[in-house]
């Protein structure tokens, strides 16, 4: 079956054709490791995970790169402000390396909990300075750079079709209060290398042919992606907020340096929203996965929620929606667990249903339809229990919900203490007080069942 993907570059769904037969090279813009990744960030890694699983299910071998931005990402996308890593290091009185290592470790733990398949490479920007300098030198040799008092800049006016990814009207962008021109020749020019204001003050700075400093954010992704995937590769993914600046600049500097098409397919995910707006500290909904876990939700509850919406559509976050996802996943697992697996399987039934399921996902990763189809399969009278179980486990290779897997319940310390207290009350025949404890435990997301064999704890 053909795989169709919506290409931001052409603004249409296209049949996917890799550069190399049965091999797909993918680059995903990774985390800036100066703070915890919130659940909106996690959605940006969810759809590349589905993409990988779909491609693998179609017989492709994947080479996937997710970069780690541990230097060079300033507090403003317009090459101004402080380096985010340096700022956090100063505030927490730690080294930049300690900050980056800590938050990258937390991110990888969340990544694993979400059942995201690890990339082949996690390149760090700070460990690829040589490659970034070499790429800037290429651009310099070809006449695409110029020097200002604060760094080396890319001259966007010299690159034909600058802004093609975002359909930018470059002439219509004016310098103003929010977009200072400064020494830049054009408002869309961007820094390739920034000079240290006072060499020795920054924790992360390097010698270069132009002076002591650090790389610009955009050059990092071009240098690292081309090192591991080549000068031209198949798919680049990221959040829709990267289209106008970051990815536009990646294309310009990469194609200017090589003279080749940089990426064939650009895929962008829509925002996770809260009360109709992008999740942010100021607007709300800025939860981390750990904070949701403290409230009794699991990473797979969140993954189920992500599956209910197409990756190119905004998904409204609310605890009502997350409760629905949590309850749906619980019912789904209970249904699958109850199936009689001793029936004889008709291979034709399996093949027909699998083909239908995969067709939804091959159509631009339509997870809502594929998830709905799983429920249809479980309700289908023409399929026996063994066939339903087999299909659910096959479908889960892409859905990634651990269907059919026995779940080990992790009981928080607070809940464990309440369970112990309840048992003591029951021994002393204080059943009304014990029932009040049961209700507290229920509110914390757990159900207690008293059986002849003892107490059974279940997630609510």
C-alpha positions, 0 to 999 in steps of 0.5 A, a space after each residue: 500500500 502507498 503511504 501518503 504524508 502531508 508535506 508542509 513544503 508543498 501544502 498537500 498530501 503526497 505519496 511517500 518515496 524514499 531516496 533509498 529503497 526500503 530505507 528512511 532517514 528522519 530528523 526530529 528537532 529535539 529538546 532544549 535541555 534547560 528545563 522540564 519538557 511539558 506535555 505539549 512538548 511530548 506531543 511533538 515527539 508522539 507523531 514521529 513515533 507513530 510515523 516510525 512505527 508505520 514505516 517499520 510496519 510497511 517494511 522500511 528500515 529507519 535511521 532516526 536522529 533527535 538532536 539535543 540542544 545544549 547550547 546556542 538557543 537564546 531566549 529570543 528566536 531573533 538572535 537576542 537574549 541570553 542562552 537558555 542553558 547558561 541562564 538556568 545554570 547561573 540561576 541554579 548555581 550549577 555548570 551548564 553541563 550539569 543542567 543539560 545532563 540533568 534535564 536530558 536524563 529526565 526527558 529520556 525517562 519521559 520518552 521511555 514512559 511514553 513508549 516512544 522508540 529511541 532514535 538511532 542517534 542523540 547528537 548534542 550540539 556542544 559535541 558537534 562544534 567542529 561540524 558547525 564551524 565547517 558548515 559556516 566556512 562553506 557558507 562563507 566561501 560561497 558568499 552567504 555570510 557577513 560579519 557584525 559586531 556580535 556575530 557572523 550572519 546569513 544573508 537571506 537575500 542571497 538565497 533564492 526562494 528564502 521562506 518557501 517552507 512558510 510561504 513568507 512574504 519577505 518584503 512584507 516583513 518590516 523591522 519594528 519594536 518586536 523585530 529589531 534590525 540592528 546591524 543586520 542587512 535584512 530582517 530575515 537574516 540570522 546568526 550562524 555564530 555569535 561572539 561572546 560579549 566578554 570571553 571567559 564569562 560564558 561556560 560554553 564558548 569555543 575558538 573559531 576562525 571569526 572569534 571566541 563564541 558559540 553557534 547559532 541555534 539553526 546551524 546546529 540542526 543542519 550540521 548534525 542532521 547532515 552528519 548522520 543522514 547526509 546532505 539530502 534526506 527523507 523526512 524532517 519533523 517538528 512542531 508547527 512553531 518551527 515552520 516560519 523561522 527555525 526550519 525556514 533557516 535550516 533549509 536556507 543555510 543547508 541548501 546554500 552550502 550544498 547546492 542540493 535539496 535538503 529534505 524531501 518531506 517536512 512534517 509538522 505537528 499542531 499544538 496541544 492547546 489549553 482553553 483554545 491557546 497554545 500551552 504555555 506558562 502564562 496561559 496554563 496547562 503547562 504540566 509535566 508528565 511527572 505532575 500528571 503521574 502525581 495526579 494518578 494518570 499514566 504516560 500511556 493515558 496521555 498517549 491514548 489521548 494523543 491518539 484520539 486526535 490527528 497530529 496536524 490538528 490542535 488537541 485541546 487538553 483538559 482533565 476531563 479529556 484525560 479522564 476519558 482517555 484513562 477510562 477508555 484505555 482501562 476498558 480497552 485493556 480489560 476487554 482484551 484481557 477477558 478474551 478467550 485465546 483458545 479459539 482457532 484463528 482464520 488467517 483471512 480474517 486477520 489479514 483483511 482487518 490488518 489491511 484496513 487498519 494499516 490503510 488508515 495509518 498510511 493515510 497521513 498517520 490517521 490515528 483517530 480512525 485506526 483507534 476507532 477501528 480497533 474498538 470496532 474489531 473488538 465489538 465485531 461478532 464475525 470475529 472470534 476472541 482469539 482473532 480479536 486478541 491477535 489483531 489487538 496485539 498486531 495493531 498495538 505495534 503501532 499504537 504502542 499502548 502495551 495492550 495485553 501486557 500485564 501492568 505492574 501497579 506502582 503504588 505511591 507512598 501516600 496511597 501505601 500509607 493509607 492502605 496500611 492505616 485502613 487495614 489497621 482500622 478494619 482489624 479494630 472493626 472501625 469499618 466506617 473510618 476504614 471506608 472513609 480511607 477507601 474514599 481517600 484512596 479512590 480520589 487518589 486514583 486507586 480502587 481497593 477490593 477486599 477478597 478472600 485471598 486478601 486486598 487487591 489494588 487496582 488503578 481507577 
